[in-house]
Amino acid sequence: MDAPAAVNAYRLNPVDGFLRRLGLRLLPPRCLLCRAPGANGRELCTDCARDLPWNRSACARCALPLPTPAAACGDCLQHPPPFERLFAPLRYADPLDALIQRFKFRHDLAAGVLLADLLGDALAAVPDDPATRPDLLVPVPLHARRLAERGYNQSLELAKRIAPALQLRIDAAALTRTRATEVQSGLDAKARRQNVHDAFAADPDRVRDRRVALLDDVATTTATAHECSRALLRAGARSVHVWTLARAPARRE
């Protein structure tokens, strides 16, 4: 996927929420990656935007980075995912991974604003299809204990910033995490699947007959996306599309 032209042209409307405070800066923006002057009012310069790890060659179903684009990777052919498609405009690689870690674990709100805008730009550049357009934007939930530790749900904060421009309603109560799980980072694919198995539940009254866009920051093995999608479909959702900022390359176990 080429870097969307909208990265330089499209501006998302700031909304009330955790990330908005950094969207109202008075100082000129500086690139978060190289400290050069930011471009187009953002904390990212033109050169660094161009050099981000764009996911140009990937599986069309799960966005797994591939040497050449394919309608479906081997895993999707053998085990079709429950979601319709996973959209990830970037690869989880340097320097994007560091920005995500800064936002997710270090409370770096400036990084969060930039990441949300990059995802929003990429989504806005996708041709609109009324037949598949989501009715609802549902962020992947955190367990209450993890939310208390971190202080915010990064997926919800991303959703708050991109939803107005995409004219989507957020429903953070549509999907809940029913039990605490281990942190996924550091686990292999099998352990990740076991870790999140049956860890989510969806509210039928909120998702029945609706096309749902499930939003998360990163898809690694897609274990979380699979489990969340199954929960939404069991509750009666018409379809599930997964939106993430980045997709991790396949790992050798």
C-alpha positions in Angstrom: 0.0 0.0 0.0 1.5 3.3 -1.0 1.8 6.1 1.5 -1.6 7.8 1.1 -1.6 11.2 -0.5 -3.9 12.2 2.3 -1.0 12.1 4.8 0.0 15.6 3.5 -3.5 16.9 2.6 -6.1 15.5 4.9 -6.6 16.9 8.4 -8.7 15.2 11.1 -11.0 17.3 13.3 -9.8 17.3 16.9 -12.4 15.9 19.3 -12.8 16.0 23.1 -10.8 13.3 24.7 -7.4 12.3 25.9 -5.5 13.0 22.7 -7.2 16.4 22.1 -4.9 18.2 24.5 -1.9 17.8 22.3 -3.9 18.7 19.2 -4.1 22.3 20.4 -0.4 23.2 20.5 0.7 26.8 20.2 4.4 26.0 19.4 5.4 25.1 15.8 5.4 21.3 15.4 8.7 19.4 15.5 9.1 15.9 14.0 8.9 13.3 16.7 11.4 11.1 14.8 14.2 13.5 13.8 13.2 16.9 15.4 13.1 18.7 12.1 10.3 21.1 11.6 7.0 19.2 11.2 5.0 19.4 7.9 1.4 20.4 7.5 0.9 21.2 11.1 1.9 17.7 12.3 4.8 16.4 14.4 6.2 14.5 11.4 8.4 15.9 8.6 8.0 15.1 5.0 11.1 12.9 4.8 10.1 10.8 7.8 6.6 10.4 6.6 7.9 9.1 3.3 10.3 6.7 5.0 7.7 5.1 7.4 7.3 1.3 6.9 4.3 1.4 4.7 2.6 -2.0 4.2 2.8 -1.9 0.4 2.9 -5.6 -0.2 0.6 -7.7 1.9 -2.2 -10.3 2.2 -5.4 -8.7 1.2 -7.3 -10.6 3.9 -5.2 -10.2 7.0 -2.6 -7.6 5.9 0.4 -9.8 6.7 3.4 -8.3 4.9 4.5 -10.5 2.0 7.2 -10.4 -0.7 4.4 -9.9 -3.3 0.8 -8.9 -2.8 -1.7 -11.8 -2.6 -5.5 -12.2 -2.3 -4.8 -14.5 0.7 -1.7 -15.7 2.5 -1.2 -19.4 3.3 -2.6 -19.2 6.7 -5.8 -17.4 5.5 -6.2 -20.1 2.9 -6.0 -22.9 5.4 -7.8 -21.1 8.2 -10.0 -18.3 6.9 -10.3 -15.6 9.6 -13.8 -14.7 11.0 -13.3 -11.0 10.0 -13.9 -9.8 6.5 -10.6 -8.0 6.2 -7.9 -6.6 8.4 -6.7 -3.2 7.3 -3.2 -2.1 8.3 -1.5 0.7 6.3 1.9 0.2 8.0 4.2 -2.5 9.1 5.2 -2.8 12.7 8.8 -2.0 12.2 11.3 0.8 13.0 10.6 3.6 13.6 6.9 3.2 13.9 7.2 0.5 16.6 9.0 3.0 18.9 6.2 5.6 18.4 3.5 3.0 19.3 5.4 2.0 22.4 5.8 5.6 23.4 2.0 6.1 23.2 1.0 2.8 24.6 3.3 2.5 27.6 4.8 5.9 28.2 1.8 8.2 28.0 3.3 10.1 25.1 0.2 12.0 23.9 2.0 13.6 21.0 2.8 10.2 19.6 -0.8 9.2 20.0 -2.1 12.2 18.0 0.3 11.5 15.2 -0.6 7.8 15.1 -4.3 8.4 15.1 -3.9 10.9 12.2 -1.8 8.5 10.2 -4.5 5.8 10.6 -7.3 8.2 9.9 -5.6 9.5 6.7 -5.1 5.9 5.4 -8.8 5.0 6.1 -10.0 8.2 4.5 -8.1 7.4 1.4 -9.9 4.1 0.9 -12.7 4.3 -1.6 -16.0 4.4 0.2 -18.3 1.3 -0.4 -21.8 1.7 1.0 -22.2 -2.0 1.0 -19.4 -2.6 3.5 -19.2 0.8 5.3 -19.3 0.1 9.0 -22.2 1.2 11.2 -20.2 1.2 14.4 -16.6 1.7 15.5 -15.7 -0.7 18.4 -12.2 -0.3 20.1 -10.6 -3.5 21.5 -11.2 -3.3 25.2 -8.8 -3.5 28.1 -9.6 -5.4 31.2 -10.6 -3.1 34.1 -7.4 -4.0 36.0 -5.2 -3.2 33.0 -7.1 0.0 32.4 -6.6 1.1 36.0 -2.9 0.5 35.7 -2.4 2.3 32.3 -5.0 5.0 32.8 -6.4 4.9 29.3 -7.2 2.5 26.5 -5.0 3.3 23.6 -7.5 1.8 21.1 -10.3 4.0 22.4 -8.2 7.1 22.3 -7.3 6.4 18.6 -11.0 5.8 17.9 -12.0 9.2 19.5 -9.7 11.1 17.2 -10.6 9.4 13.9 -14.3 8.7 14.3 -15.6 12.3 13.6 -13.8 12.6 10.3 -15.1 9.2 9.2 -18.6 10.0 10.5 -18.7 6.9 12.6 -20.2 6.3 16.1 -18.0 4.8 18.7 -19.5 2.2 21.1 -16.9 1.3 23.7 -19.4 -0.8 25.6 -20.3 -3.1 22.7 -17.3 -5.4 23.5 -15.9 -6.2 26.9 -12.9 -8.2 28.1 -14.4 -10.8 30.4 -11.1 -11.8 32.1 -7.7 -10.5 32.7 -5.1 -11.9 30.3 -1.3 -11.9 30.1 0.4 -9.2 28.1 0.6 -10.6 24.6 4.1 -9.3 23.8 6.7 -12.0 24.4 4.2 -14.8 23.8 4.5 -17.0 20.7 1.5 -17.5 18.4 0.1 -20.5 20.1 0.4 -18.9 23.6 -1.3 -15.7 22.3 -4.3 -17.7 21.0 -4.6 -19.5 24.3 -4.2 -16.3 26.2 -7.2 -14.6 24.6 -9.4 -17.6 24.0 -13.0 -16.7 25.1 -11.7 -13.6 26.7 -14.2 -11.3 25.1 -18.0 -10.9 25.0 -20.2 -8.6 22.9 -23.6 -7.1 23.7 -26.2 -8.3 21.2 -28.4 -5.3 21.8 -25.5 -3.1 20.6 -24.1 -5.0 17.7 -26.9 -7.1 16.2 -27.3 -6.7 12.5 -24.6 -4.0 12.4 -21.4 -3.9 10.4 -18.7 -3.4 12.9 -15.2 -1.9 12.5 -13.0 -3.3 15.3 -10.1 -0.9 16.1 -6.7 -1.8 17.6 -3.3 -0.3 17.4 -1.3 -3.3 16.2 -2.0 -6.8 14.9 0.8 -9.3 15.5 -0.5 -12.8 15.2 -4.2 -11.5 14.9 -5.2 -13.7 17.9 -7.0 -10.8 19.5 -8.7 -9.8 16.3 -9.9 -13.4 15.8 -11.4 -13.6 19.3 -13.0 -10.2 19.3 -14.5 -10.9 15.8 -15.9 -14.2 17.0 -17.5 -12.6 20.0 -19.1 -9.9 17.8 -20.4 -12.3 15.3 -21.8 -14.6 18.0 -23.7 -11.6 19.3 -25.3 -11.1 15.9 -23.0 -8.6 14.1 -23.5 -8.7 10.4 -19.8 -8.4 9.6 -16.5 -7.4 11.2 -13.7 -5.4 9.6 -10.5 -4.9 11.6 -8.7 -1.6 11.5 -5.2 -1.4 12.9 -2.4 1.1 12.4 0.3 -1.6 11.9 0.7 -5.3 11.1 3.7 -7.3 12.3 5.6 -9.5 9.9 5.4 -13.2 10.4 7.7 -14.4 13.2 9.7 -17.6 13.1 8.7 -19.6 16.2 
